[in-house]
Amino acid sequence: MHYKSTRGQVAGVGFIDAILMGLADDGGLLVPEHIPQVSAETLKNWQSLSYAELATEVFSLFVNDEIPRSDLEKLVQDSYGTFRHPDVTPVRKVRDDLHIMELFHGPTFAFKDVALQFLGNLYSYVSRKTGSVIHILGATSGDTGASAIEGVRGKEGIRICILHPHQKVSKVQELQMTTVDNENVLNLAVNGTFDDCQRIIKELFADVDFKHQYHLRAINSINIARILAQTVYYFYAYLQLAQQGMTGKLNFSVPTGNFGDIFAGYLAQRMGLPIHKLILATNENNILERFVNEGVYQPGEFRGTYSPSMDIQVASNFERYLFYLYGENTAEVATLMELLKAEGKIVIPEDKRTAVNAEFAAHAVENDECLAVISKYYDEYDYLLDPHTACGVAASDGLTSADEVTVTLSTAHPAKFNEAIALCEIKQTYPEQIEALFSKPQHQTIVDGTNEAVRDKLVQFF
Ligand SMILES: N[C@@H](CCOP(=O)(O)O)C(=O)O
């Protein structure tokens, strides 16, 4: 399998080089040169596989022979052996029409671990095999950072710098990142929003000389490895339900800010997974919901919400979706991205809106609704939702029709977001790993939200 850029100036890139490249060198995002197809028969054969076995099958469609099968199996075993649940991403039935896929059983209690445990091990493997220098640069609104750091802390040959918006992540998210004391980790707390952090790293990656000189590698969902790893749990959820005899229309409801998690579902669907509807849930930072419901992609005002990981205005992976929406026409994608830069918005024509609405439904959840859903599910179903999952459940409740079943992705453990849980007057007990964070010293450097300020710190660190 080879990879090419959504903007058309990069093509024929192998799997390992695609991982190392992260952001495509023409500023676009890498996508597979063709989407591998999974037949109904293959799906049937996959039904009895464990999570790790399934992940190996899915990855092997994208890796080809660049990584020998036995090495791939070991990478996968090592990555998912760190999860606290034997099913890795168990699916729990809450009601006949609602299942919750718990993606938070990894080391940092968020769905990011599913891809970043694997990517951390993959980077180590590539560094050992090819001698490539791995200097990771990432931006986080809270979850990616902790998970990426956990995936590579203390690993030889790897250094990692993560930017997070100062005081705009939850207390536990901040502690998970900043209490790590390995010398290969640097936390920069940026005065600004997540969008500033993401803009800065994208500018630095787009400066190809700087990127090559300092061997910058990506862990955000601009890296295609993130998307590929996240497709696996869509297959796994479907297969678990199919094994229980479910045959009807199956939706997935996905709380999303950067469009990475839901894009992984979209890719799984294009590979042949019978997904009826992808339900997109945002918080009050609703650029993606407005795109689906109004056909206009235009960043709005930043809103602080109870689900800070989704406090995002500019969704990184949106460009990958545009690529498919415009029939893989790279020239049109490049023009649209230029338009976004020049005019601050993209408006899609009627026929494209129809196509979007055939694939996605969307709901934006306001702060009060988020808290109300947490309280309702705690009282009525004895299930404590984190505020991001609550957005997914709110969207699923509003957009699941009578003859459908929806799997809502639970992206994080509620202990990471006690600020919201406490407002619902619910007292939760922290898992011991989280409780332990409160007594550890923190290490972080506060910087201005400018490219230059961050560049200076990187030059000293890498
Ligand atoms: N919600 C994310 C933001 C970064 O998204 P990514 O999927 O591109 O890593 C976070 O928690 O950091």
The ligand as a Tripos MOL2 file, in Angstrom:
@<TRIPOS>MOLECULE
LIG
   12    11     1     0     0
SMALL
NO_CHARGES

@<TRIPOS>ATOM
      1 N1         -9.1360   16.1930   21.1590 N.3       1 LIG1
      2 C1         -7.7350   16.0960   20.9450 C.3       1 LIG1
      3 C2         -7.2100   17.1640   20.0420 C.3       1 LIG1
      4 C3         -6.1460   16.6380   19.1470 C.3       1 LIG1
      5 O1         -6.7460   15.7270   18.2710 O.3       1 LIG1
      6 P1         -6.0120   14.6030   17.4700 P.3       1 LIG1
      7 O2         -7.0210   13.5180   17.3710 O.co2     1 LIG1
      8 O3         -5.6500   15.1860   16.1800 O.co2     1 LIG1
      9 O4         -4.8010   14.1970   18.2380 O.co2     1 LIG1
     10 C4         -6.9860   16.0270   22.2770 C.2       1 LIG1
     11 O5         -7.5680   15.5880   23.2590 O.co2     1 LIG1
     12 O6         -5.8450   16.4070   22.3500 O.co2     1 LIG1
@<TRIPOS>BOND
     1     1     2 1
     2     2     3 1
     3     2    10 1
     4     3     4 1
     5     4     5 1
     6     5     6 1
     7     6     7 2
     8     6     8 1
     9     6     9 1
    10    10    11 2
    11    10    12 1
@<TRIPOS>SUBSTRUCTURE
     1 LIG1         1 GROUP 0 **** ****
